Amino acid sequence: MSVLVCVSSKHFTLYRRGLALLICGTLATVSGTPPALAQVASQDAQATENTSSNSSSSQGAVALEPITVSPQASPPKVSKAPRRAVVSEPITVTSERGWHPVSEVPQNVTVLSGEDIDKRAVRDIDDLLRYVPGTRVDRETSLNNPFGQLGSFQIRGVGGNRVQILVDGSRIQEQTIYGSRDFVDPFNMQAVEIVRGPSSVLWGADALGGVVAFRTRDPEDLLAFGDKPWAADIKLAYDSFDKSFRKQITAAAESGDFQVLASLGHLSAREPRLRNARADGGIWGCTRPSFFGCDKLFSADTEAVNGLAKIIWTPENHEFRLTGEFFNRNTGVDQVWDAFAAMSGYSSLSYPRELDMERMRFTLEHTWAVKSPLIDEFKWQLSYSPQNRDTSGTQTRRFAARTDLYSPIRNYGETFLEADVQITSRFNTWPISHKLVYGFDGDIMQSAYDGYNVVHRSDTGLTTIVTNQGYNFPEVETSRADFYIQDEMKFLDGRLTVTPGLRYATYRIDPTGDTGYKPLPGNEPQTTSKSTLIKKLGMVYELNSSYSVYASYGEGFKMPTSQQLFVSANDPFIGGIVLPNPSLKPESVKNYEAGIRGRFARGSFSAGIFYADYQDFIRGPMALNPATPNVWTYDNVENVELWGIEFSGEYEFYATWWATAAVSYQYGVQALTGASETPFDGAVPLTTTLGVRHLMQEWNLEAEVLATFGSKVTRRSNPDAFLPSGYAVFDGYLSWKPRSEIEINAGVLNIFDTRYFPNSLYGYLNTPVSASTIGANPLEVQTAPGRTFKLGSTFRF
């Protein structure tokens, strides 16, 4: 155990003292020497009293970004609350199913406010996590999915469908092979919460690695900026990475107990520009023709529309919410080169394809502040949400004696009907106070996959339709019916909070209703059902007014998807047969974490460690038997173990000057049945983000510089895996408010135009499998963006 000695602040400049505090806070956590940090904090608290009245902390407020507490995050209002009520730290609603400051929950939670999103002109869900180390969003770049779209979130090494994605508590559909879960535009959000670690007790199946919860804007978010009964704002943003231009107009009004909001947004974009990718393919070389090098994504045009409408009625002790949401993104590409044309005996120089992603949601919510001896609050929510991802296209294939028009259709959709009932009871059993949260969480999900090919031959004039193409699996009805309970118990005059929780989770997957599905002989799908009891235990203990420690144990589970259970294909395009595996077991995890937090007059920090033990991890589809390499299926990996360290902190080291830091390190191993341990590829090595922010109050101008340092990857399960090198990337932002109703934001990302591959990238080899692999999905298109420019503005009325 290393020993840290923090020297007196008189030996440091004010800037170095700020950096020293961050370093001391991190190492003090490891070495068990919080008094050293307390001494520095005490000195800085004294310095705070001597700063000028222009300091943002001169009135004793904690120097953190405040966010507005919405009605969604708190009990319904009995009477009008004062406008612009703020809290001194971010609020999580998702972690504990109720209003909690993030420093009071036994999990690591990052809350990105709508103000954060606006100030950094966030482009998409990948851009959203740019400064959240240890997380990632993958971008699909293969010929099978040529739209350059984002896939899903990865938290603490696991991603895809193992992370629960919610919008106002409603689910986002699953990701299929070559699919996506990018059904959300972050541009019109009140806040986004990233909850690390399993959250299955409160949010059920799929919250295995964590939860990403989006909260849409409320009328009060606009009305709070003035004293009028109505308000509106217009937001604009441009990003040079994909030449995207966003426009959003939102209006809100109130009358008596009623509030309404309406919002409409539009996005236009092109394919991302990979300015640092190499046309010659780098270490892989390039088998593409000269007019389409290995540094390019297919030419694309994207149009997206998002709409949001809310009606909120707050009669005495009640709150009713009716929400309608619409999202549609259409991307058209010209797949100008087909890597498999030569081996198939045809030529094709143009292949227009189209991707259409659509999500709708209608939600009715009711919150009743009962305030009875048995029930404090009663909430229920009913949501209906159809979601679809459809692809189409027509390729002209020229053979020696004929020309074919080939049109593959691949459509996948899920429709959710969700019900959630939550009851909160508060009572005392001396000397313990209780906050009991319990209820029902269930849904019925109808999924449908439709894959077929339409082929027209010029020599015969015939048009044929071949069904059950692609990764073929049946229509499925999945039903979940869960009951949960959590007791937040406070001991020792509130200094110790212990939170046990249980969830009885059930699910049933029924594929037998699809009469048109044609499985491979002997692989007829059967209904499967499971039930399980999930447990959690959390603890937060306040050591004193500045420090607290936390620890938690949590379980999670993830049922197999319908594709993993029932996919059945004999597809020459993928070079083999894909067999279903109805005996797949649910994935599960046991997660342990602990840490220490500090909050002072001029800053805060949080440092923690975690260990996650995953059982029955599902992998595939892949060939599992060397004797039959062309037969693929899914299977359960016996065990995955993941360790990690996480740190975040913010400190005002001088009046209106803040230093920020965020650190993540992960290390993992996996063991297949009967095999030795190998590295777990999802683990992200040491990644650090450091920042300095300065507020020039006389100009209403804020400037920020952020640096991200990624360490070299040294471990992968395949000895020939491509290992990204280390890198340092610097970004800069400016935010200016020339008037209270106008805000202008600008940013330059990767200021020095550094060429690098993210250290979260895996799945690529140093030596490509074949020449067709080089052309179909070149390594170079995974390079990170080069220098890009952002510009955003908000106009309030």
N, C-alpha and C positions, 0 to 999 in steps of 0.2 A: 504494500500500500504506500503510495507516494505521499509525501508531506508537503503542504503548500504553506508558505509564509507570505502574507499580504503586507507589504511594507506600508508605512504611513503615507497618507495622501499628500503630505507636504513635499514628498520627493517626486511627485508627478505633476505634469501639467494637467489642466482640467480635462483635456481630451484623453490623455493616457489614463487618467483615473477612471474614465468611463469604460475604456477597454479593459482595464484591470478588474473592474467590478464584474464584467461578464466572465472573464477567465477565472477569477476567484470563485464566482458562483458555481461554475461547472466543476472545478476541481474540489471545492469544498464538499460538494455532494458526494463525490467518490471517496474522499479521504475522511469524511465524517467530521469536518471542522467548521460547522456553521458559525461559531463565534467570530472567526476571522472575517467572514462576510458581514456579520452583524456590525463589527467595528467600522468597516468601510461604509456600510449603509447609514450608521449613526452619524459619521462625519459628513456624509452627503446630505443627510436630512438637515443637519445644522447649516450646511451651505445653502440649502434651499431658503431658509429664513432670511438670508442675506442678499438674495437675488433681487433684481429690480422688479417693480410692479408690472413690467412688460412680460415677465415670465409667465408661461401658460400654467405653471404649477404654483404660482405665488399665493394662491388662495387655498392651498392645501389639497387640490385635486390630484389624483393619481395621473401621471403622464401617460395615459393610454388613449387609443382611439375610442371615443364614446360611440355607442350606437343607440338608436331610439328603441325603446321597449314597446313592441306592438301589442295590440289586444290579443293577437294569437299567442303571444308568449306569456300572458298573464291572465288572471281571472277576469271575467267580464266586469265592466265598470258599472257600479251602482249609480254614481254621479260623475259628471264631467271631470276628468283628470286635467291638471294644468298642462298647457301646451309645452312641447319640447322637453319633457322629462327625460333625463338621460341617466345612465349608470356609468360607473367609473371603470368598468371592464366589460369585455364581450359576454354575451349571454348565450347559453346553450339551452335549447328547448328539447333537442333530440336525445341527449345522453341519458336524462332521467325522466323523460316524458313530462316536463314541466320547467318552469322558470328557474334557472340556476346560473350564477356566475361560474365561469369555467374553472376558477381556482377552488371551487367547492365540490367538484365531482371527482371520483376516484378513477378517472380515465384521462387520456391525453386527447383534448378536443381543440381543434383550430376553428375559429369563427372568422369568416371573411365577410365584412359588412358590405352593404350596397355602396357605401362611400369608398371602400377599398377598390371595388370593382370599377367604379367610375374614375377614380384618380389614376388608375393604371390602364384605363381603356381596355379592359380584358376582352380578348378576341374570341376565345372558345374555352372549352373545359380543360384543354391542355395548358393554355395560357393562365387559367385560373390557379393551377397548382405550381406555377413557376417558382414560387418562393416558399413552398412547403416541402422541405427535404424528406426523402424516404417515400414519396408518392410519385406516381407517374400516370400518364395516359398514353396508350400506344396508338400509332398511326398505321393503318393497313395500306400496304403499297403493292400487293400482288396483282397479277393479271386477273385472277378470279374476283378481286375486289379493286378495280382500278380507279376508284373515285377519290382516293387520297383521304378517306374519312377517318375520324377518330373512333377507337373501339370502346374501351371502358376504363374505369379507374382501377389503379392498383394501390393498395395500402398495406404496408408492412409485408411486402413480398408476395401478396396474393391479390388477384384481380379478376377480371371477367365477370362472371355471375356470382363470384364469391363475395362481392361487395354490394350491399343493398343501396340502391339509388332511389330516393324519395323526392317527390315534389308536393309540398304541403301534406306529407304523410301518405301520399299515394304512390304506388310502385311504378317503376320503369320496366319495360319488357326485357326478357333475357336476350343474351347475345348468342347467335348461332354461328357456325363456321362461316367465315368471311362476312360476318354481320357487324352490328354496331349497337351500342346503347346510348349514342349521342343524340338524345331526343330533347335536350334542354338548351335553351339560349340563356346564358347567365346575365344578359344585358338588362333584364327587367326584374332583378331579384332584390329582395330586402336583405337577405343574408344567405350564406352557404356555410354549412357546418360539416367538418370532416372529423368523424369520430373514429379513432384508431382502436383496433381490437374488436373482438366479437361483441355483438349487441343483440344476440338472439333472444335473450330473456324478455326484452321490451319490444323488439321488432321482428322476431320470428326468423323463419328460414331465410337463408341467403346472406344474413349479416354475419358471415363467417370471419371476414377480415376487417370489417368495419362498415360504416354507414356514411354516405354522402347525402346530406339532406338540404334541399333547396327550399327557401321560403320566399314566396312571391310577395310583391309589394302590397301594402294596405293603404286605404285612403288617408289614414293618419300620417303616413310617411310624407305625403305632400302637404296636407293641411297644417302640419306642425310648423311649417316655415312662415306662417302668417296668421293674421287674425280674421281673414275673410272666410265666408262659408264655402268657398270654392278655391281651387288651386289647379295649376297645370304645369307641366314641364316638357321640354323638348330636348332629347339627347341625340347627339351626333358623334360618330367615331369613324376613324379611318386607320387601317393597318396595312403597311406596305408589304408584309409577308405574303398575304394572299389578295392584296388590293381590295380588301373588303371595306365596304361603306355601309354603316348602320344608321338607321333613323328610327327614333322611337318617340311617340307622343303619348302622354298620359295625363288624364284629368281626373279630379276627384271633387266631390261636393258633399255637403252635409245639411240636413234639415231635421231638427229635433233629434229623435233617436235613430235616424237613418243616415248612413254614409254609403256612397257609391264610388266606384272607380272603374275607369275604362282605359285600356291601353292598346296601342297597335304599333307594331314594329316591322321593319323591313330590312333585309340584308341582301346585298349583292357582292359576289366575290369571284375570284379566279382561282386557278390551281396555285398552291404554295410555291414560292420561288426559293429554290435550294441553291443559293448563290455560292456556297462553299463546296458543293458536291462536284466530283470530277467526272467529266464526260467519258474519260477512258476507263472508268470503272474501278480505279484505284488498285488495290491488291487483288481484286477479282478479275480485272480486265473487263472487256465489254464485248458481247456478241450481238448487240443491237446494230442496226444499220447506222450509217454516219449521220443521217438527218434526225435521228432520235437517240441521242447518247444516253448513257447510264446515269446521268445527273438530273433527269427530268421525270416529273410525274406527267400523266396524260393531260392534255389541254382540257380545261374544265370551265364551265360556267355554272355558278350556283346562285339560286334565288331562295330566300327563306322569309317566312312570315310568322310572326307570333302575335297572338292576341290574348288579352286578359280582361275579364269583367268580374266585379265583385259588388254584392249588395250586403251590407251589414246592418242589422237591426238590433238595438240594445235597449229593450225595455228593462224595467227594474229587475235586477238579479239575473238577467238572461242576456245571451248574445246568440243571434242567428246569423249564419254566413251562407251565402249562396255564391259559388265560384264557377265560372266557366273559363276554360283555357283552351287555346288552339295553337298548334305548332306544325309547320310544314316546311320541309327543306327539299328542294329539287336540284339535283346535280346532273348535268349532262356532260359526258366526256367523249372525246374522239380517240378511241383505242387504235391509234394509227399503225400499230405493229403487233402482230400476233406471234409469240415465241414458238407456237406449236404448228404454225402453218407449213414450214418446210417438211417436218416429219409426217404431216398428214397429206401432203401432196397437193396443196392449193396455195394460191397467193391472195393476200388481203392487205390493202394499204389503208383502208378506212373502215372503222367499226364504231359507229355511234351507239352509245349506251346511255341509259338513264337510270338514276336512282331517285326514288321518291320515299321520303320518310315523313310520317304523319302521326301526331299524337293529339288526342282530344281528352278533355277531362271535365266532368261535371260533378261538383261536390256540394253536399248540404251538411252543415255542421251546426250543432247546438251545444252551448255551454250554459249550465245552470248553477249559479252560486247558491246552493241549498242552505248552507250555514246552519245545519241541524246538528244535534249532538252526535249523530251517526255518520252523516255524509256532509262533507264540506263542499264538494263540487261534483257535478255529474256532467259528462261530455259524451256525445256520440257523433259519429261521422259516417256518412254513406257516400261512396264515390263510384262513378262509372267512367271507365277510361279505355276506349279502343285505340290500339297502336299498330301501325303497319310499316314494314320495310319492303318495298317492291322494287325489283330491277327488271329492265327490259332492254332490248336492242336488236338491231338487224345488221348482220355481217354479210357482205358480198364475198363469196368464195369462188374463185376462178380456178377450175380444173382444166385439164388439157382439152376435154371434149364437151364440157358443160359449165354452167354457172349456177351456183346454189345461193339462195337467200336463206340464211340461218338465223333464227330468232329464238334465243333462250329466254324463258320467263322464270324468274325465281322470286316468289312472293312469300313473306312470312309475317304473321301478325298475331298479336295477343290482345284479348279483350278482358278487362278486369271489372268485376263487381266486388267492391270491398266494403266491409263493415267494421267499425271500430267503436267499442264502448269502453270508456275509462271513468272510473270512480275514484275520487280522492277523499280519504277520511283522515281527520286530525284528532288525536286524543292523547291523554297522558296516562301512564301507569307508573306512578311515582317510583323513582325519580327520572323516569324515561319519558320523553315526548316522542310521539309517533306521527309520521306522515305515510299513510298507507295508500299506495296506488295499485289498483287491481281492475281487471276487466277482461274483455273478449276481443280478439283480433282474428278476423277470418276473411277469406275471399274465395271466389270461384273464378278461375281463369280458363278461358277457351283459347287454345292456340291452334293455328292452322298453317300448314306449309303446302304450297302449290308450286310444283316444279315441272315444267314441260318444255319441249322443243318444237318449234314450227319450222319445217324445211320445205322450201319450194325449189324443184329441179327444173332447169330450163329445157333439158333434153326430152323429158316426158311431160312437162307441164303439170305434174302432180304436186299437190301440197299435202304433206303428212304431219300429223301431230302425235308426238310420242310423249306419253305421260310418265309420271314418277321418275323424273330426272333430277340430277344434282344429288345433294345429300338428302335422300328421300326418307321422310318419317311421317307418321299419321297425324291427323287431327287429334288433339288430346284435351281432355277436361281435367284440370287440376283443382282440387279443393283443399283448403286449409281451414282448420277450426282450432284455435289456440286459446288457452286461458292463462293469464299471467297475474302475478302478485309481487309487489315489492314494498318493503317496509323500511322507511328512512327513520332510524332511531337516533336520538341525540342524548348523550350522556354528559356528565360533568359540566353542567350549566351550558351545554351546547358546544363545548370544545371538541368532543369526540362524536363523530357521526359514523354509524355502522349501518350498512344498507344491504341486507340479504334480499334475494329475489329468486322466484321460481317461474317456470313456464312449462305447461303441459302442451306440447306441440304435436299436431297430427296432420298428416297429408295423405291424399289419395290421388293417384294418377291413372286415369282411365282412357286408354287408346282404342277401345273396342267399338266406338261409335262411327268410325270412318270406314264406310263400306267400299269406298273407292281406292283405298290404300292397298297396294300389291307388294307384300313383303317377299323376301327371298324364301323359297320353299323350306319349310321346317323352322321358320323364324317368325311365326305369328305372334303379335304383341299380346301381352296379358296385363290385366290390371294389377297395380302394385300399391301397397299402402303401408305406412309406418306411423309409429307414435314414439315419442321420447320425452323425457323430463330433463329440462335444461336448468342449470343452477348458476348463480352468481353471488359474490360477496364482496362488498367494497367498504373501505374505511378511510376516513379523513380525520386527522388529529391536529388541532391547532396547538403548536408548541408555545407560541406567544402571539402578540399582536402582529408580528411580521412573518413568522414562519409557520408552515404546516407540512405534514407528511401525509402521504396517501399510499394505499396498497389495495389491490383487488385481485380476485380470482373470477374468471368468467368462462363460460362454455358457449359454444356455438355449433350449429349444424347446417349442412347444405345438402338438400336432396338432389339426386341426379336430375338433369334436365330431360325433357322428352326426346331430344335429339340423342343424348348419350345412351338412353335406354333402348330406343326403337329405330335408330337410323339403319337403313337396310338398302344397300346400293351395290350394283355391279356396273361400275363406270369405267370404261377404258380411258377416259380423260385423266383420271387420277391413277390409272395403272393397276387397278385391283378391285377387290371386293371388300365392302365394309359391312361387318356383321353386327347386329344388335347385341346388347349384353343386358338382359333383363335382371340379372343377378347382382348388378352394381349396388354397393352399399352407400348409404349417405356419408358424406364427409363430415368430420367433427373436429373440434379443437378444444383444448384446455389452455387457457391463457393466464399468465401470472404477470403482474407488473407492480412496481413500487417507485416512489419518488419523493422529492422534496420541492416545495414552492416557497417563494418569498415575495412579499409585497411591501413596498416602502413608499415614502412620500414622493420619490422621484423615479420609481421604476418597479420592475417585477422580474421574476425568473421562474422557470419550471424545469426540473431535470428529473429524468426517470429512466428506468430500465424495464425490459419486458422479455418474457420467454413464452413462446407458443409451441404447443405440441399438437400437430395435425395428424389425424388418423384416417386411413382409407382415402387419401387424396386421389382424385380421379385424373387420369391422363389419357391422351389420345385425340383422335384415332391414330393408331400406329400399328405396325406389324409386331406382334408379340412373340411369334414363333419363327426362328431362323429358317426352319424347314419350309415354311409357307410365307415368304416375304410379301406376297401380293394380297394377303388376307389381313385386313385391319379391323380393329375394334377398340373399345374403351376398356380400361381396367382400373382397379384401385391400387394406388401406391401404398405400401404398408405404413410408412411413417415419414413425416417431414417435421424437422425441428428448426426453430428460428429464434435467434437472440437479437437484442438490439438495445441501443442507447439513444435517447432523444432529449434535446435541450432547446429551450427558447427563452429569450429575455429581451427586455427593453429598459433603457436607462437614460434619463435626462442628465447628461454630464455637464451641461452648462445651460444657462437660460435660453430656451427655445432651440436647443440642440439635443437630439436624441441619437443613441446608438442602439441598434437591434442585432440580434443573432438568432439563428436557428440551425441546429445540428442534428443529423441522423446518421446512425451506423447500424448495419444489419449483417448478420452472419448466419448461414443456414446450411443444413445437411439434409439429405433424403436417403432412404434405404428402401429399395425394392424388395419384394418377398424373396428370401433366399440369396440376396446379394449384399455386398458390402456397401458402406456409406459413400455417397458422392456429394459434391457441393449442390446446394439448392440454388438454381439459377435466378429465382425471383428476388433473392437478397440483394439489396442495393448497398454498395460500400459507402465509406465515409463521404458525406455531402454536407457542405456548410454554406450558409448564406449570411453575410454580414452587411449591415447597412448603416448609413448616417443620414439623418433627416434634419433639416433646418427650416424653421418658420420665421419669415421676415414679416412681422406683424404690420409694420408701417406700410408695406406694399401689398398686404394680403397675398403673399407669395410663399409657397412651400417648395423646397427642393429636396430631392432624395437621390442618393447613389447607393446601389446594391451590387454586391459582388458574390457570385456563386462559385464555389470551389468543389470540384468533383475529383475524388481520388481514382487512381488507375484500378481497373478490374483485374484481379489476380486469380480468381477461382471460377470455374465453370464445370459442369458435369461432364462435358465432352472435352477431351484433351486438345482437340483441334478447334475449339470454339474461338471465335473472334473476341478479343479482349480490348474494349475501349481504353484509351490512354487517359491520363489525368488532364484537367483543364481548369482554367479560370476565366470567367465571363463577367463583364461589368455592364450594368444598366444604369440609366439616369432618367429621372422624371421631374417635371415641373408642374405645379398646380397653382393657378392664379385666379383670384376672385376680384376683378376690377370693381364689381358691385355685388351686393348681397344676392342678387337674383341671377348673376352670371358667373359661370365657372368654366375655365379653359384648362385642359390637361394635355400634356405632351410628354412623349417618352422616346428614348433611343435605346434599343436593346442590342446587346452584344456590340458595345461601342467600338471595340477594336477588331471587329469582324473575325473573331477567332473561329478556326475550323475545328470541330470536335464532334464526337459521337457521345450521346448521354451515357453515363455509367450505369443507367438502368436498362440499357439495351441488351437483349440476349436472344438466342435462337438463330444466330448466324455463325457460319464456320469460316475459318481462314481460307479453306479450300472448298469452293462450291461443289455441290454434288454433280452437276452437269452443266453443259453449255446452255441448256434451256432454262435452268435455274437462274443463271446470270441475267438472261434477258427478261425472265418473268418477274423477278423481284430482286433487282441489284442492291447490293449492300450500300452503295453510295446514296441512295434515296432515303437512308436513315440518318444522314448527317443532320445535325441540329441547325436551326435557322442562323443565317449570318446576320449582319447588321440590318435591323429593321427599324422603322419609324412609326410612331403612333401619334394620333391627334384626336382629342375628344373635347366635347363642350356640352354644357347643360345650361338651358335657359328656363328660368322659373317665372311664373306669372301669378 
